Protein backbone atom coordinates (compact mmCIF):
# COMPACT_ATOMS: atom_id res chain seq x y z
CA UNK A 1 0.00 0.00 0.00
CA UNK A 2 1.57 3.33 -1.04
CA UNK A 3 0.37 5.14 2.11
CA UNK A 4 2.32 2.78 4.37
CA UNK A 5 5.44 3.61 2.36
CA UNK A 6 4.95 7.32 3.09
CA UNK A 7 4.00 6.78 6.74
CA UNK A 8 7.12 4.73 7.45
CA UNK A 9 9.49 7.28 5.93
CA UNK A 10 11.36 9.24 8.56
CA UNK A 11 13.23 12.27 7.31
CA UNK A 12 11.72 14.86 4.99
CA UNK A 13 13.80 13.64 2.05
CA UNK A 14 12.60 10.07 2.62
CA UNK A 15 8.99 11.22 3.02
CA UNK A 16 9.14 13.24 -0.19
CA UNK A 17 10.70 10.33 -2.09
CA UNK A 18 8.05 7.98 -0.72
CA UNK A 19 5.31 10.43 -1.73
CA UNK A 20 6.67 10.62 -5.29
CA UNK A 21 6.85 6.84 -5.54
CA UNK A 22 3.35 6.44 -4.08
CA UNK A 23 1.96 9.06 -6.48
CA UNK A 24 3.44 7.40 -9.56
CA UNK A 25 2.25 4.01 -8.31
CA UNK A 26 -1.28 5.40 -7.93
CA UNK A 27 -0.98 6.82 -11.44
CA UNK A 28 0.12 3.47 -12.84
CA UNK A 29 -2.73 1.67 -11.04
CA UNK A 30 -5.29 4.13 -12.39
CA UNK A 31 -6.05 5.69 -9.00
CA UNK A 32 -5.88 9.20 -10.44
CA UNK A 33 -7.43 11.08 -7.51
CA UNK A 34 -4.91 9.68 -5.05
CA UNK A 35 -2.08 10.38 -7.48
CA UNK A 36 -3.22 14.01 -7.80
CA UNK A 37 -3.47 14.31 -4.01
CA UNK A 38 0.13 13.12 -3.60
CA UNK A 39 1.51 15.44 -6.28
CA UNK A 40 -0.40 18.42 -4.91
CA UNK A 41 0.69 17.58 -1.36
CA UNK A 42 4.29 17.90 -2.50
CA UNK A 43 3.71 21.23 -4.26
CA UNK A 44 1.98 22.66 -1.18
CA UNK A 45 5.05 22.11 1.00
CA UNK A 46 7.20 25.04 2.04
CA UNK A 47 10.84 24.91 0.94
CA UNK A 48 10.30 21.91 -1.33
CA UNK A 49 13.47 21.03 -3.21
CA UNK A 50 13.53 21.55 -6.96
CA UNK A 51 13.85 17.81 -7.53
CA UNK A 52 10.49 17.13 -5.90
CA UNK A 53 8.90 20.16 -7.51
CA UNK A 54 9.98 18.80 -10.93
CA UNK A 55 8.71 15.33 -10.02
CA UNK A 56 5.33 16.77 -9.00
CA UNK A 57 5.01 18.79 -12.23
CA UNK A 58 6.01 15.70 -14.20
CA UNK A 59 3.40 13.61 -12.41
CA UNK A 60 0.68 16.21 -12.82
CA UNK A 61 1.55 16.50 -16.51
CA UNK A 62 1.23 12.73 -16.90
CA UNK A 63 -2.03 12.74 -14.98
CA UNK A 64 -3.44 15.58 -17.05
CA UNK A 65 -2.35 13.80 -20.23
CA UNK A 66 -4.04 10.54 -19.19
CA UNK A 67 -7.30 12.41 -18.63
CA UNK A 68 -6.97 14.76 -21.63
CA UNK A 69 -9.85 14.73 -24.05
CA UNK A 70 -10.03 18.32 -25.25
CA UNK A 71 -7.32 20.67 -26.47
CA UNK A 72 -7.14 22.79 -23.28
CA UNK A 73 -6.26 19.65 -21.32
CA UNK A 74 -3.46 18.76 -23.75
CA UNK A 75 -2.21 22.33 -23.48
CA UNK A 76 -2.17 22.14 -19.66
CA UNK A 77 -0.35 18.78 -19.77
CA UNK A 78 2.18 20.36 -22.16
CA UNK A 79 2.78 23.22 -19.72
CA UNK A 80 3.26 20.94 -16.72
CA UNK A 81 5.65 18.65 -18.60
CA UNK A 82 7.59 21.65 -19.96
CA UNK A 83 7.98 23.05 -16.44
CA UNK A 84 9.30 19.71 -15.18
CA UNK A 85 11.68 19.30 -18.12
CA UNK A 86 12.99 22.85 -17.71
CA UNK A 87 13.79 22.26 -14.03
CA UNK A 88 15.52 18.92 -14.69
CA UNK A 89 17.65 20.31 -17.50
CA UNK A 90 18.37 23.75 -16.03
CA UNK A 91 19.59 22.35 -12.72
CA UNK A 92 21.08 19.15 -14.17
CA UNK A 93 19.09 16.88 -11.89
CA UNK A 94 17.77 13.41 -12.61
CA UNK A 95 14.38 12.36 -11.39
CA UNK A 96 13.05 9.09 -10.11
CA UNK A 97 13.29 6.24 -12.65
CA UNK A 98 10.02 5.69 -14.47
CA UNK A 99 10.30 2.74 -16.88
CA UNK A 100 6.81 3.33 -18.24
CA UNK A 101 4.20 6.06 -17.96
CA UNK A 102 0.49 5.88 -18.81
CA UNK A 103 -0.50 8.35 -21.55
CA UNK A 104 -4.15 7.40 -21.74
CA UNK A 105 -6.30 4.71 -20.23
CA UNK A 106 -4.64 1.44 -21.25
CA UNK A 107 -1.82 3.05 -23.31
CA UNK A 108 1.75 3.46 -22.12
CA UNK A 109 5.03 5.00 -23.20
CA UNK A 110 7.98 2.83 -22.20
CA UNK A 111 11.62 3.70 -21.73
CA UNK A 112 13.82 3.05 -24.76
CA UNK A 113 15.88 0.35 -23.01
CA UNK A 114 15.81 -1.87 -19.94
CA UNK A 115 16.71 0.21 -16.94
CA UNK A 116 16.07 3.36 -18.93
CA UNK A 117 14.04 6.17 -17.51
CA UNK A 118 11.40 8.38 -18.97
CA UNK A 119 11.63 12.13 -18.64
CA UNK A 120 9.06 14.77 -19.51
CA UNK A 121 10.79 15.37 -22.84
CA UNK A 122 10.05 11.80 -23.90
CA UNK A 123 6.34 12.39 -23.42
CA UNK A 124 6.47 15.79 -25.10
CA UNK A 125 8.00 14.14 -28.19
CA UNK A 126 6.14 10.81 -28.24
CA UNK A 127 2.73 11.16 -26.60
CA UNK A 128 -0.20 11.51 -28.99
CA UNK A 129 -1.91 14.88 -28.96
CA UNK A 130 1.07 17.19 -28.68
CA UNK A 131 1.79 16.97 -32.42
CA UNK A 132 -1.40 18.99 -32.96
CA UNK A 133 0.10 21.95 -31.12
CA UNK A 134 1.85 24.34 -33.49
CA UNK A 135 5.35 25.61 -32.77
CA UNK A 136 3.93 29.07 -32.03
CA UNK A 137 1.34 27.57 -29.68
CA UNK A 138 4.02 25.59 -27.85
CA UNK A 139 6.17 28.68 -27.46
CA UNK A 140 3.22 30.69 -26.11
CA UNK A 141 2.20 27.93 -23.69
CA UNK A 142 5.78 27.54 -22.43
CA UNK A 143 6.20 31.29 -21.99
CA UNK A 144 2.88 31.57 -20.17
CA UNK A 145 3.76 28.76 -17.74
CA UNK A 146 7.29 29.99 -17.04
CA UNK A 147 6.00 33.52 -16.50
CA UNK A 148 3.12 32.39 -14.26
CA UNK A 149 5.47 30.40 -12.03
CA UNK A 150 8.39 32.82 -12.40
CA UNK A 151 10.48 29.73 -13.15
CA UNK A 152 13.41 31.43 -14.85
CA UNK A 153 13.89 33.97 -12.07
CA UNK A 154 13.56 31.39 -9.30
CA UNK A 155 16.01 29.00 -10.94
CA UNK A 156 18.51 31.75 -11.68
CA UNK A 157 18.28 32.81 -8.05
CA UNK A 158 19.12 29.24 -7.02
CA UNK A 159 22.18 29.17 -9.29
CA UNK A 160 23.39 32.59 -8.21
CA UNK A 161 23.09 31.71 -4.52
CA UNK A 162 25.37 28.68 -4.87
C-alpha positions as CSV (number, residue, x, y, z in Angstrom):
1,X,0.0,0.0,0.0
2,X,1.6,3.3,-1.0
3,X,0.4,5.1,2.1
4,X,2.3,2.8,4.4
5,X,5.4,3.6,2.4
6,X,5.0,7.3,3.1
7,X,4.0,6.8,6.7
8,X,7.1,4.7,7.5
9,X,9.5,7.3,5.9
10,X,11.4,9.2,8.6
11,X,13.2,12.3,7.3
12,X,11.7,14.9,5.0
13,X,13.8,13.6,2.0
14,X,12.6,10.1,2.6
15,X,9.0,11.2,3.0
16,X,9.1,13.2,-0.2
17,X,10.7,10.3,-2.1
18,X,8.1,8.0,-0.7
19,X,5.3,10.4,-1.7
20,X,6.7,10.6,-5.3
21,X,6.9,6.8,-5.5
22,X,3.3,6.4,-4.1
23,X,2.0,9.1,-6.5
24,X,3.4,7.4,-9.6
25,X,2.3,4.0,-8.3
26,X,-1.3,5.4,-7.9
27,X,-1.0,6.8,-11.4
28,X,0.1,3.5,-12.8
29,X,-2.7,1.7,-11.0
30,X,-5.3,4.1,-12.4
31,X,-6.0,5.7,-9.0
32,X,-5.9,9.2,-10.4
33,X,-7.4,11.1,-7.5
34,X,-4.9,9.7,-5.0
35,X,-2.1,10.4,-7.5
36,X,-3.2,14.0,-7.8
37,X,-3.5,14.3,-4.0
38,X,0.1,13.1,-3.6
39,X,1.5,15.4,-6.3
40,X,-0.4,18.4,-4.9
41,X,0.7,17.6,-1.4
42,X,4.3,17.9,-2.5
43,X,3.7,21.2,-4.3
44,X,2.0,22.7,-1.2
45,X,5.1,22.1,1.0
46,X,7.2,25.0,2.0
47,X,10.8,24.9,0.9
48,X,10.3,21.9,-1.3
49,X,13.5,21.0,-3.2
50,X,13.5,21.5,-7.0
51,X,13.8,17.8,-7.5
52,X,10.5,17.1,-5.9
53,X,8.9,20.2,-7.5
54,X,10.0,18.8,-10.9
55,X,8.7,15.3,-10.0
56,X,5.3,16.8,-9.0
57,X,5.0,18.8,-12.2
58,X,6.0,15.7,-14.2
59,X,3.4,13.6,-12.4
60,X,0.7,16.2,-12.8
61,X,1.6,16.5,-16.5
62,X,1.2,12.7,-16.9
63,X,-2.0,12.7,-15.0
64,X,-3.4,15.6,-17.1
65,X,-2.4,13.8,-20.2
66,X,-4.0,10.5,-19.2
67,X,-7.3,12.4,-18.6
68,X,-7.0,14.8,-21.6
69,X,-9.9,14.7,-24.1
70,X,-10.0,18.3,-25.3
71,X,-7.3,20.7,-26.5
72,X,-7.1,22.8,-23.3
73,X,-6.3,19.7,-21.3
74,X,-3.5,18.8,-23.8
75,X,-2.2,22.3,-23.5
76,X,-2.2,22.1,-19.7
77,X,-0.4,18.8,-19.8
78,X,2.2,20.4,-22.2
79,X,2.8,23.2,-19.7
80,X,3.3,20.9,-16.7
81,X,5.7,18.7,-18.6
82,X,7.6,21.6,-20.0
83,X,8.0,23.1,-16.4
84,X,9.3,19.7,-15.2
85,X,11.7,19.3,-18.1
86,X,13.0,22.8,-17.7
87,X,13.8,22.3,-14.0
88,X,15.5,18.9,-14.7
89,X,17.6,20.3,-17.5
90,X,18.4,23.8,-16.0
91,X,19.6,22.3,-12.7
92,X,21.1,19.1,-14.2
93,X,19.1,16.9,-11.9
94,X,17.8,13.4,-12.6
95,X,14.4,12.4,-11.4
96,X,13.1,9.1,-10.1
97,X,13.3,6.2,-12.6
98,X,10.0,5.7,-14.5
99,X,10.3,2.7,-16.9
100,X,6.8,3.3,-18.2
101,X,4.2,6.1,-18.0
102,X,0.5,5.9,-18.8
103,X,-0.5,8.3,-21.6
104,X,-4.2,7.4,-21.7
105,X,-6.3,4.7,-20.2
106,X,-4.6,1.4,-21.3
107,X,-1.8,3.1,-23.3
108,X,1.8,3.5,-22.1
109,X,5.0,5.0,-23.2
110,X,8.0,2.8,-22.2
111,X,11.6,3.7,-21.7
112,X,13.8,3.0,-24.8
113,X,15.9,0.4,-23.0
114,X,15.8,-1.9,-19.9
115,X,16.7,0.2,-16.9
116,X,16.1,3.4,-18.9
117,X,14.0,6.2,-17.5
118,X,11.4,8.4,-19.0
119,X,11.6,12.1,-18.6
120,X,9.1,14.8,-19.5
121,X,10.8,15.4,-22.8
122,X,10.1,11.8,-23.9
123,X,6.3,12.4,-23.4
124,X,6.5,15.8,-25.1
125,X,8.0,14.1,-28.2
126,X,6.1,10.8,-28.2
127,X,2.7,11.2,-26.6
128,X,-0.2,11.5,-29.0
129,X,-1.9,14.9,-29.0
130,X,1.1,17.2,-28.7
131,X,1.8,17.0,-32.4
132,X,-1.4,19.0,-33.0
133,X,0.1,22.0,-31.1
134,X,1.8,24.3,-33.5
135,X,5.3,25.6,-32.8
136,X,3.9,29.1,-32.0
137,X,1.3,27.6,-29.7
138,X,4.0,25.6,-27.9
139,X,6.2,28.7,-27.5
140,X,3.2,30.7,-26.1
141,X,2.2,27.9,-23.7
142,X,5.8,27.5,-22.4
143,X,6.2,31.3,-22.0
144,X,2.9,31.6,-20.2
145,X,3.8,28.8,-17.7
146,X,7.3,30.0,-17.0
147,X,6.0,33.5,-16.5
148,X,3.1,32.4,-14.3
149,X,5.5,30.4,-12.0
150,X,8.4,32.8,-12.4
151,X,10.5,29.7,-13.2
152,X,13.4,31.4,-14.8
153,X,13.9,34.0,-12.1
154,X,13.6,31.4,-9.3
155,X,16.0,29.0,-10.9
156,X,18.5,31.7,-11.7
157,X,18.3,32.8,-8.0
158,X,19.1,29.2,-7.0
159,X,22.2,29.2,-9.3
160,X,23.4,32.6,-8.2
161,X,23.1,31.7,-4.5
162,X,25.4,28.7,-4.9
